[in-house]
Amino acid sequence: MGEVWIRTLGNGLVRADRVTEISSTRGSLHEDQGYSLKVIVDGKGHVLIDDADLQGTLAERLEYARHMEDALLLAIDEAKESDVSMVISYEPERERWSSAPVTVLTGSIPVIS
C-alpha cells in the first residue's frame, strides 16, 4: 500500500495517517455564513476548506461540514486501498473530494513501451 496525503488550502500536504482530529467551525469572518474544515497533525491545524459563502443557520452549515468530514474519511479509506501513493484534494467547484496518484500530480508517469 502507498501513502495517503491530503492537500491543504495553502497547497501544502499532510500525511493522512498522522491526522489525529478532523474539525469544523463556522466561517472565521462571518457569523451568519460559511464554515471551515481542518485537520490536526502533531497539534497543529491545517485548513482544508474555508467556504465563506455557504448560507444557512449555524446548525445547517455545521451539518454540511460534518457531511464533508465524512466524505473526507471515505476518500482516505478508498485511497488507502491503492497500491500507489495518493493525494486527496478538495474540489470547491464540484464540492467534493478527489484523489489522484502522486505520480500523476508530479508528472512522473512511467513511459510504457
N, C-alpha and C positions, 0 to 999 in steps of 0.2 A: 504494500500500500504506500502511496505517496503522501506527502504532507498536504495539509489544507491551510490556506492563507485567506484572510479576509481583508479586502481593500477598505481603507478608512476614507472619510470625507476629504482629507488632505492628500489623498493618493498614496498614503503610507500602507504598509502591510503588517498585519499581526497574525501570529500563528493561532489557528483555531483551538489547538489542544492546550494553549496557555490561557485561554479565556476562563475567568473564574466567575463572571457575572455578566448578564445582559440586562440593561435597564432602560426605561423610557421615562421621559419627563415632558411636561408641557413645553411649548416653544419658549426659548430663552428670552426672546424680546417681546413677546405678545402674550398677554394673559388670556385673551379670548380666541386665539387661533394658533395652529401649529403644534408640533411635537418634535422631539429629538430622540434618537436611539443611539446608545453607545455600548461598547463592551469594555470590561475591566480586565487588564492584563498587568500582572505584577503591581497591583494597587493603583495603576494609572488608567484614567478613562480615555477611550478613543472613540470619537463620534463617527458613526456610520451614516446616519441620516439626520438632517436638520431641515425639516419641512415647515417653513413659517406660514404657508398658505392654507393648510388644512383647516377647514371650518368645522364648526360644531361645538357642542358643550365639552367641557374638560373630560367628562366621563366617556363621551363618544370618541374623542381624539385619543385618549389613553387606551381605549378598547381597540382602536385601529392599530395603535402602536404595538399592543400585545399580539395582534394578528401578525404584524411584521416580525416580531421576535420569534414567533412560532415558525414562520416561513423561513427565517434565517437558520433556525435549528434543523429544519428539514433539509435545507440546502447543504448544511455542514454534513449531516448524516449521509446524504447522497454522494457528496464529494469524497467522503472517506472510503466509499466503496470502489473508487477508481484506483487503478494501478499506478497512475502518474500523479505528480503534484498538481493541485488545483488552486485557483484563485476565485473566491466568491466576491461578487461586486453587486452593489445596488444600482438598479437602472431607474432613475427618477421618472423618466418619461413614460415608462411602462409600469411603474410602481411594483417592481418585482425584483427578486434576487436572481442572478445568473452565475454560472460558473464556467470557467474555461481552463484548459490545461496551461500550466506555466509556460510550456514551450511555445504555445501559440502566441501568448502575450509578449514573450521576449524575442520572438522571431527565430527561435531555434528549432524550427521544424525540420526533422531529418529528411533528406532527399532520398526518394525511393527510385531505384533504377532498375 
